[in-house]
Amino acid sequence: MSVTGLTKLPVLMRFALIGVAAVLMPLMLAACGSEPPPAPAATAAPAAASEPASAPAAPESDTIKVGILHSLSGTMSISETAVHDAELLAIEEINASGGVMGKQLEVVIEDGASDWPTFAEKARKLLQEDEVSVVFGGWTSASRKAMLPVFEANNGLLFYPVQYEGLETSPNIFYTGATTNQQIVPAIEYLLEEGKTKFYLLGSDYVFPRTSNLIINKQLTAAGLEAVGEEYTPLGHTEYSTVITKIKAADPDVVFNTLNGDSNVAFFKQLKDAGITAEDLPTISVSVAEEEITGIGAENIAGHLVAWNYFQTTDTPENVKFVSAFKSKYGEDRVTDDPIEAGYFGVYLWKAAVEKAGSTEVAAVKEAAKGIQFAAPGGMVTIHNENQHVSKTVRIGTVRDDGQIDEIWNSGSPVVPDPYLDSYEWAAGLRELAQ
């Protein structure tokens, strides 16, 4: 492994050190218009009435401030910029349809710059100085974990739009991306059913890949298997020839890829240059979607697998409208993908909860959000009553030559979120690890 010091430590100590690093180490992270269409409606309780006429008529009462916090620069900008764009699209649609409780949304945008401490700093600014009612943002688990104590200490509200490793709930975060039982676990189950037995685990060296692979190793052990290799590289790493040599020597029948950011560009190009095709050795990626495929080059990743909850090709009436609106605003060459969709519908879920509560006050919004449903582009999503994650349909697909994804398997119906994997016997002990 590339981080030999960490990997020789006991699991609990290794994760403790990683958590400390998220706070103390300023490491750089690696994994725009026509008029908007009418805003889609959430399937929730009827919106509450606007503020009473007797409320103070100060200028700020005519708007509600909301924050957007993503990496618009640095190694993660390849992924996060497009999520920022989708959230802006949702806000524009909502404003065009009358706003929230009759008020227009005023956006404050900050750049997390692919840096953990910067995300914490900008989150604090948005809450304390800008006094926003909600923040939509983040990508990496390192950025989320850096922001989490800021939102809890300031009683703020974060809508986090990206799949992650689970083993977390926060009263101040709504998780609109997949948790582990809605992506990682079913992806492994699919591969096992396809006869794969020799797994090579490759990831970026931070929280999400390491925790995901800890879970994968427990799942493989329960199936009587063990990974034939496990490797981590720093976020932003671009030299994969040595890693590819190790992969070839291990002779796996599948690579489970948790690389993030522009490292995926280098890995897939160098994998192809090494003469390894998807037919020879398939990879399945959980942080590579249509937006990243554009940067990687479809010719370098065609035939490989991805696991998500939404594809641009997902066949729903809501998705037809969403893709059309996104391309109309940002250009026909732009693509949509899973985190883009989760960022987009997260804004609508917050709107529905605020209007049901008749207030932007955090406690009222959280209570009102329980059980709210929304017909998202990828299908119906429902906010869980307790853990503030959403039910989502799981999808696995194959990358096409044009960079789009053909769905080859799905879960049939939305999967209820289980962030601590309490419903899996083989996952016993993981909840304790997260404490």
C-alpha positions in Angstrom: 0.0 0.0 0.0 1.1 3.5 -0.6 0.6 4.6 3.0 2.5 1.9 4.8 2.5 3.7 8.1 -1.2 3.9 8.3 -1.9 0.5 7.0 0.2 -1.2 9.7 -1.8 0.4 12.5 -4.9 -1.2 14.0 -8.1 -0.3 12.2 -9.6 1.9 14.9 -6.3 3.8 15.4 -5.9 4.3 11.6 -9.4 5.8 11.3 -8.8 8.0 14.3 -5.7 9.4 12.7 -7.5 10.0 9.5 -10.2 11.9 11.4 -7.6 14.1 13.1 -6.0 14.8 9.7 -9.3 16.0 8.4 -9.2 18.8 11.0 -5.5 19.5 11.3 -3.9 18.9 7.9 -4.6 21.4 5.1 -4.3 18.8 2.4 -5.5 19.5 -1.2 -8.2 17.1 -2.2 -8.3 14.8 -5.2 -13.0 11.4 -6.2 -24.2 28.3 -18.1 -29.1 30.1 -20.7 -32.8 30.1 -21.6 -35.7 30.7 -19.2 -36.1 27.9 -16.7 -39.1 25.6 -17.1 -41.9 25.5 -14.5 -40.7 24.0 -11.2 -41.7 20.4 -10.4 -43.8 19.8 -7.4 -42.8 17.8 -4.3 -45.2 15.1 -3.1 -45.6 16.5 0.4 -48.2 18.2 2.6 -49.6 21.4 1.2 -47.4 24.5 1.5 -48.0 26.6 4.6 -49.2 30.2 4.2 -46.8 33.0 3.7 -45.5 35.0 6.6 -48.3 37.0 8.3 -48.9 40.4 6.9 -48.0 41.9 10.2 -44.4 40.7 10.0 -41.8 43.4 9.8 -41.3 44.7 6.2 -37.5 45.0 6.4 -35.8 44.4 3.0 -34.4 41.1 4.0 -37.8 39.7 4.7 -38.4 39.6 0.9 -35.7 37.0 0.4 -34.3 33.9 2.0 -30.5 33.5 1.9 -29.1 30.1 0.9 -25.5 29.0 0.5 -23.8 26.8 -2.1 -20.4 25.4 -1.1 -18.5 23.2 -3.6 -14.9 23.0 -4.9 -14.9 25.3 -7.9 -11.1 25.0 -8.0 -8.6 22.3 -7.3 -8.6 18.6 -8.1 -12.2 18.0 -7.1 -13.6 20.8 -9.3 -13.9 18.2 -12.2 -16.8 16.8 -10.2 -18.2 19.5 -8.0 -18.6 22.4 -10.4 -21.5 20.6 -12.2 -23.3 20.0 -8.9 -23.1 23.7 -8.1 -24.6 24.3 -11.5 -27.5 21.9 -10.8 -28.3 23.6 -7.5 -28.3 27.0 -9.2 -30.7 25.6 -11.8 -33.1 24.4 -9.1 -32.9 27.7 -7.3 -33.7 29.6 -10.5 -36.6 27.4 -11.3 -38.0 27.9 -7.8 -37.6 31.6 -8.0 -39.3 31.7 -11.4 -42.3 29.8 -9.9 -42.8 32.1 -7.0 -40.0 31.3 -4.6 -40.3 29.7 -1.2 -43.2 30.9 1.0 -43.5 33.7 -1.5 -39.9 34.8 -1.0 -37.1 34.8 -3.6 -34.0 32.7 -2.8 -30.8 34.8 -2.6 -27.7 32.7 -3.2 -24.3 33.1 -1.6 -21.6 31.0 -3.3 -18.3 29.9 -1.8 -15.4 27.8 -3.1 -14.2 24.9 -0.9 -11.1 24.8 -3.2 -10.7 21.0 -2.7 -9.3 21.6 0.8 -10.8 20.3 4.0 -10.1 23.2 6.3 -11.4 25.6 3.6 -14.7 23.8 3.6 -15.0 24.3 7.4 -14.0 28.0 7.2 -16.4 28.7 4.4 -19.3 26.9 6.1 -18.7 28.9 9.2 -18.7 32.2 7.1 -22.0 31.2 5.5 -23.7 30.4 8.8 -22.2 33.2 11.0 -21.7 36.1 8.6 -24.1 35.5 5.8 -26.7 33.9 8.0 -28.0 31.6 5.3 -30.9 29.3 6.1 -29.3 26.2 4.5 -26.2 25.2 2.6 -26.1 22.8 -0.3 -22.6 21.5 -0.7 -19.6 19.2 -0.3 -18.4 16.1 -2.2 -15.7 14.2 -0.5 -16.3 12.7 2.9 -13.3 14.6 4.2 -15.0 17.9 3.3 -18.3 16.7 4.9 -16.5 15.6 8.1 -14.7 18.9 8.3 -18.1 20.8 7.9 -20.1 18.5 10.3 -19.0 20.0 13.6 -19.4 23.6 12.2 -23.1 22.9 11.3 -23.7 21.2 14.6 -22.1 23.9 16.7 -24.0 26.7 14.8 -27.3 24.8 14.4 -27.0 25.1 10.6 -28.4 22.8 7.9 -26.4 21.1 5.2 -27.8 19.2 2.2 -25.0 16.8 1.1 -25.5 15.4 -2.4 -22.9 12.7 -2.9 -22.8 8.9 -2.2 -20.6 8.1 0.8 -19.3 5.4 3.0 -22.1 5.4 5.6 -21.5 5.0 9.3 -22.8 8.5 10.0 -25.9 10.5 10.9 -26.0 14.1 12.0 -29.0 16.1 13.1 -27.8 18.9 11.0 -27.2 17.1 7.7 -29.6 15.7 5.1 -27.9 13.1 2.9 -29.4 13.1 -0.6 -26.7 10.8 -2.1 -26.5 7.1 -1.5 -25.3 5.5 1.6 -23.5 2.2 1.6 -26.5 -0.2 1.3 -27.7 1.8 -1.7 -24.4 1.6 -3.8 -21.4 -0.3 -2.4 -23.1 -3.3 -0.9 -25.4 -4.1 -3.9 -22.5 -3.5 -6.3 -20.5 -6.3 -4.5 -23.6 -8.5 -4.4 -24.0 -8.0 -8.2 -20.4 -8.9 -8.9 -20.6 -12.0 -6.8 -23.7 -13.1 -8.7 -21.8 -12.5 -11.9 -19.1 -15.0 -10.6 -16.4 -12.6 -9.6 -14.2 -13.9 -6.8 -10.9 -12.1 -7.1 -11.3 -8.4 -6.1 -8.6 -5.8 -6.3 -9.5 -2.7 -4.2 -8.1 0.6 -5.5 -9.0 4.0 -3.9 -7.9 7.5 -3.0 -6.2 7.8 0.4 -8.9 9.4 2.5 -12.1 8.5 4.5 -14.5 7.3 1.8 -12.3 4.7 0.1 -10.8 3.4 3.3 -14.1 3.0 5.1 -15.8 1.6 1.9 -13.1 -1.0 1.6 -13.3 -1.9 5.2 -17.0 -2.7 4.6 -16.2 -4.5 1.3 -13.6 -6.7 3.1 -16.2 -7.7 5.7 -18.7 -8.5 2.9 -16.2 -10.6 1.0 -15.2 -12.5 4.2 -18.8 -13.4 4.7 -18.8 -14.8 1.2 -15.7 -16.9 2.0 -13.4 -14.6 -0.1 -10.7 -12.0 0.5 -9.4 -9.2 -1.7 -6.3 -10.1 -3.7 -5.0 -6.6 -3.4 -5.7 -3.2 -1.8 -4.0 0.0 -2.8 -4.4 3.7 -2.0 -3.0 6.8 -3.7 -3.2 10.5 -2.7 -6.0 12.6 -4.0 -4.7 14.2 -7.2 -2.2 11.4 -7.9 -1.5 10.9 -11.6 1.2 8.2 -11.9 -0.4 4.7 -12.0 2.1 2.6 -13.9 3.4 1.0 -10.6 -0.2 0.4 -9.4 -1.2 -1.2 -12.7 1.8 -3.5 -12.5 0.7 -4.6 -9.0 -2.8 -5.2 -10.3 -1.6 -7.4 -13.1 0.6 -9.4 -10.7 -2.4 -10.0 -8.4 -4.4 -11.3 -11.4 -7.9 -10.1 -10.2 -11.1 -10.7 -12.1 -12.4 -7.2 -11.2 -11.1 -3.9 -9.8 -13.4 -2.1 -7.4 -12.5 1.5 -7.9 -13.0 4.2 -5.3 -10.6 6.8 -6.8 -11.9 10.3 -6.7 -11.4 13.4 -8.7 -9.0 13.8 -11.6 -6.9 10.7 -10.5 -9.5 8.7 -12.5 -8.4 10.5 -15.7 -4.8 9.3 -15.2 -5.7 5.8 -14.1 -8.1 4.9 -16.9 -5.8 6.4 -19.6 -2.8 4.5 -18.3 -4.8 1.3 -17.9 -5.7 1.5 -21.6 -2.1 2.4 -22.5 -1.1 -0.8 -20.7 -3.2 -2.8 -23.1 -5.8 -3.7 -20.4 -9.4 -3.6 -21.7 -12.7 -3.9 -20.0 -13.0 -7.4 -21.5 -9.7 -8.4 -20.0 -10.2 -6.8 -16.6 -13.4 -4.9 -15.8 -13.5 -2.2 -13.2 -16.5 -1.0 -11.3 -16.4 2.6 -10.2 -18.5 4.3 -7.6 -17.2 7.9 -8.0 -17.1 8.0 -11.8 -20.2 9.3 -13.5 -21.1 11.0 -16.8 -19.3 14.2 -15.8 -16.1 12.4 -15.0 -16.3 10.3 -18.1 -16.2 13.5 -20.1 -12.9 14.3 -18.5 -11.5 10.7 -18.7 -12.5 10.3 -22.3 -15.1 7.7 -23.2 -12.6 5.9 -25.4 -10.6 5.2 -22.2 -13.4 3.8 -20.1 -16.0 2.3 -22.5 -17.1 -1.1 -21.4 -16.3 -0.6 -17.7 -19.0 -0.7 -15.0 -20.3 2.0 -12.7 -22.8 1.8 -9.7 -25.1 4.7 -8.9 -28.8 5.6 -8.4 -29.3 7.8 -11.5 -28.0 8.0 -15.0 -28.7 10.6 -17.7 -30.3 7.8 -19.6 -32.7 6.9 -16.8 -36.2 6.7 -18.3 -38.6 8.9 -16.4 -40.7 11.9 -17.5 -39.1 14.0 -14.8 -35.6 13.1 -16.2 -36.6 14.2 -19.7 -37.5 17.6 -18.3 -34.4 17.8 -16.1 -31.9 16.9 -18.8 -33.6 19.4 -21.2 -33.5 22.2 -18.7 -29.9 21.5 -17.7 -28.7 21.4 -21.3 -30.8 24.5 -22.2 -29.1 26.5 -19.4 -25.5 25.2 -19.7 -25.1 23.9 -23.2 -26.0 20.9 -25.3 -22.5 19.4 -24.7 -23.1 19.2 -20.9 -24.2 16.0 -19.2 -26.1 15.1 -16.0 -25.1 12.5 -13.5 -26.0 11.1 -10.1 -24.5 13.8 -7.8 -25.8 16.5 -10.2 -29.3 15.0 -9.8 -29.0 14.6 -6.0 -27.8 18.2 -5.7 -30.8 19.4 -7.8 -33.5 17.5 -6.0 -32.0 18.3 -2.6 -33.0 22.0 -3.2 -36.6 20.9 -3.9 -36.7 18.7 -0.8 -35.6 21.6 1.4 -38.2 23.8 -0.3 -41.0 21.3 0.5 -39.9 20.9 4.1 -39.8 24.7 4.6 -43.2 25.2 3.1 -44.7 22.4 5.1 -43.1 23.9 8.3 -44.0 27.4 7.3 -40.6 28.4 8.6 -36.9 28.2 7.8 -36.1 27.5 11.4 -33.9 24.3 11.5 -35.9 22.3 14.1 -39.2 23.0 12.3 -37.7 22.1 8.9 -36.2 18.8 10.2 -39.6 17.8 11.7 -41.5 18.7 8.6 -39.0 16.8 6.4 -39.9 13.4 7.8 -41.4 11.3 5.1 -41.5 14.0 2.4 -41.4 12.5 -1.1 -40.3 14.0 -4.3 -40.6 12.8 -7.9 -36.9 13.2 -8.7 -35.4 12.7 -12.2 -34.1 9.3 -11.1 -37.4 8.2 -9.5 -39.3 8.8 -6.3 -37.2 9.7 -3.3 -38.4 9.7 0.3 -36.7 11.3 3.4 -36.3 8.8 6.1 -38.0 9.7 9.4 -35.0 9.1 11.6 -31.7 9.2 9.7 -32.3 12.1 7.3 -31.1 10.0 4.3 -33.4 9.2 1.3 -34.7 6.0 -0.2 -33.2 5.5 -3.7 -33.2 3.0 -6.5 -29.8 1.3 -7.1 -28.5 1.1 -10.6 -25.5 -0.6 -12.3 -24.5 0.3 -15.8 -21.9 -0.1 -18.5 -20.1 2.9 -20.0 -20.9 3.4 -23.7 -18.6 4.6 -26.5 -20.4 8.0 -26.5 -19.8 8.5 -22.7 -23.4 7.7 -21.7 -24.3 4.7 -19.5 -26.5 1.7 -20.3 -28.3 0.4 -17.3 -27.8 -3.4 -16.9 -29.3 -3.9 -13.5 -31.5 -2.1 -10.9 -33.0 -2.8 -7.5 -36.5 -2.7 -8.8 -37.7 -0.3 -6.2 -36.2 2.4 -3.9 -33.9 0.9 -1.2 -34.5 2.2 2.3 -31.3 3.9 3.7 -29.3 1.9 6.3 -26.2 3.9 7.0 -24.9 1.7 9.7 -25.8 -1.6 7.9 -27.7 -2.8 10.9 -29.8 -5.1 8.7 -26.7 -7.1 7.6 -25.3 -9.8 10.0 -21.8 -9.7 8.5 -21.6 -5.9 9.3 -21.8 -6.5 13.1 -19.4 -4.2 14.9 -19.3 -1.4 12.2 -21.6 0.8 14.2 -19.3 0.6 17.2 -16.4 1.5 14.9 -18.2 4.7 14.0 -18.7 5.9 17.5 
